Amino acid sequence: MKICVHSNRGTRGEETPCAFYLGGRRLPVLAVIERWQDATHHYYEVMVDDGRRFVLRFEPGLRCWELAAVFAAKVRKPAPKPATLPAPRKFFNFHFRKTPATSKAS
C-alpha cells in the first residue's frame, strides 16, 4: 500500500522516516526501532505515539514509500497485587465465662 512519508536524509544520504499519513491522519514517528535492506528496498520498523509499530518500505530508485506491515500496540497487563495472607480462622469461638450462681429462693 503506497503512503505519503516525510523523511530526512541522514549523514550518509539515507532516507529516515519522520512522519507518515495513514487514513488521512498524520502519524509522527517516535522511534526507528530497526532498519534493514535487501537488494531493492530499505525497510524501517517504526513506532508511533499510540504504541503501534509499522514496517515502512522505501524503494530508492523510484523514491516510493509503501506500508509493509502493521503491529498492534503491546497490551500492558496490570501489575499483580501483592499476596496478603488472610487472618487465621478461628474454628472454636466459644467464650466460657463463669456466670455467678443464682440462688433460688424458696
N, C-alpha and C positions, 0 to 999 in steps of 0.2 A: 504494500500500500504506500503510494508516494505521499510524502508530507513536506510541509514547509519547515525548515530548520534554520535558525540563526546560529552562526558559528563564528569562532575566532580562529585565526591562524596562529599556531604555536611557533616557538623559536625555530623549529626545523621545517616549518612550512605546512605542517599537517593541520587539517581542519579538526576543531574540537567543538562539539555542540554546546551552546549556552542556553537555548530555549527552543521549543518547537510547538507547533499548533496541532491540536487534535480535537476534532469535533467543534471547531470554532473557538476553542479555549486555548489560551497561551499557557504552556506549562514550562516554568523555568527549571533548568537543570541544576539541582543542588550539588550533585557529585557525579563524576565519571568513575564508576566502580571498576570497570575493566575495559580494556581495549585490545583488539587483535585484528589481524588482517589475513586475507587469503590472496590468491593471485589477482583478483579483480576488484575486491571490495575491502573496505575498512569497517570494522564493527565497533560499536560503543555501547556498553551496558551502562545506562544512566539511571539515577534516582531522582524523582520529583518530590515536591513538598508534602504530598499526602502519603509518601512511603512506597508508592508503586514504582516498579522498575520496568524499563523499556530497553529493548535492543534496537539501536538505530544502525542502519546500513548505509554507507556512503560509497558511491562509485566515483572515484576521482576523474576518470576520463570524461564522463558526462556531467560531473558536478551535480549528481542527483542523490537525494536522500530518500530512504524508504524505512517504514516501520517493519521490523522483522519479528519482534516478539513482545509480549506484554506479560508481566508477572504481577500478581496481586500483592498488596502490602501484607507484611507478616502480621498475623494476628497475635497480639500480645496477651498472654494469659495473665489473669490477676495473680498477684503474689499469694502463695499459700498462707493460710492463717496459722499462727504458731499453735502447736498442740498444747492444750491445757488439760491437766488431769482433773477429772471430776472429784468432788469430795467423796470420801469413803462412805459407803452405805452403812446405815445402822440397821441391823437386822432385828434387834430387840430393843424396843424403845419403851421399856417398862420403867416406870418410876415407882419404886417401892418406898412408900412413906409410912412411917408409923403414925397411925391415927390414934389420938387419945381415946382410951377406953371410956365408953359412956356407961355410967352406972344406971341400972334400971331401978327406978324407984317403985317399990311395991306398995 
